[in-house]
Amino acid sequence: MSGSEKSNNGIARLVDAIGQVGGENYSKLAKMVGMPEETVRYKVNRQFPKQRIAIHLGINYDKISLSRKIISVTFPSQYIAKAARALEEVSEQLYVTYYAKTIGSKVTTMMLVVPNNGWTEYKDFLSYLKENGILESYQAEDTVWYKHFPLMTDLYDFQKGEWNFKWEDLEKLKISPVEIPAANVAITLEEPDNIDLQILAELQSNANISVSKMAESLKVSEDIAYYHFTEHVKKRNMIGQHIVGWVGTGGPYDKNSVSKVIFSFENVKQDGLNKVREMFYRFPFSWMELYTTNSNYYVFANIPATQLNAAMHFIDQNSSGLGKLDIRICDSYDSAGFPLPTGMFDEKKGWQLNKARMIKDFQGYFK
């Protein structure tokens, strides 16, 4: 085995280990992968950015009294140019974690995390926007489960920081899609507190941040930060996944190197779902999968711009007979992701959703 192959294998083991335990405990990772702790620290903090990969955090929103929704909204032609600014400016109070406009369309796809007791009021807000001409239409769906795809380390050259595979070889891969997460219908009895949520937000920003750095950022003692991290965030399973993913060649999710595409299949039942999932687990650029109460299956993909045509050809060749496929190629210049909306949490009252304020502030951008 050559030196580069050994290095690739070592980084692949580290990526897998981070997926299991996270990226903040270098000592634990070092033991798992058989590397010195300082080597692990160097690879995560120095080499990963050069290799165009990064660690991300997936939150179990149901454990912090939030519910994930996916909404497709259609803005009138005269408001499309204003919509992006409006969504970015009031993303927190609207509980928006992601939006992307479809190229050549008036449709914008939005991901929300809405307070469990606030969905009826939120739908009233959407209905108001439609009745007053700010939206032409909207379709809102509840999420049954969602999961991030693991990085396909066998297809990535960590030394060069680029994908390295032949499309024709993907059919030969032995694929085992991750087991579908069980729908969590249990009510969360233990409410999060402000420190818990601030820790999650810190981890979203930097998934391998140490507890001491968390404490410094939150302006609390290290003991308090450690207690909340171990006894609340970890023990209550507020963290759903640690994910290592490709982020583009010109910096994280560079608009010119990453093509964002949303694939969806309508009314997919269990037998068909297994076949559809298998296709996307062969697709190197799959980022997140999501299944709704309407039996619709979504995949969010981050595709290298130089491979967009080849990627679309692969999907076209492999999706025949799987059902009705919808493809939304997103405008990279009209899409954005946002962190956990911690500013909407009140220590005494919990998550706050103010429909009147939402209407006033959002509507103001369309005058």
Secondary structure by P-SEA (a helix, b strand, c coil): ccaaaaaaaaaaaaaaaaaccccccaaaaaaaacccaaaaaaaaccccccccbbbbbbbccccccbbbbbbbbbbccccccaaaaaaaacccccccccccccccccbbbbbbbcccccaaaaaaaaaaaaaaccccbbbbbbbcbbbbbccccccccccccccccccccccccccccccccccccccccccccaaaaaaaaaaaacccccaaaaaaaacccaaaaaaaacccccccccccbbbbbbcccccccccccbbbbbbbbccccaaaaaaaaaaaaacccccbbbbccccbbbbbbbccccaaaaaaaaaaaccccccbbbbbbcccccccccccccccccccccbbbbaaaaaaaaacccc
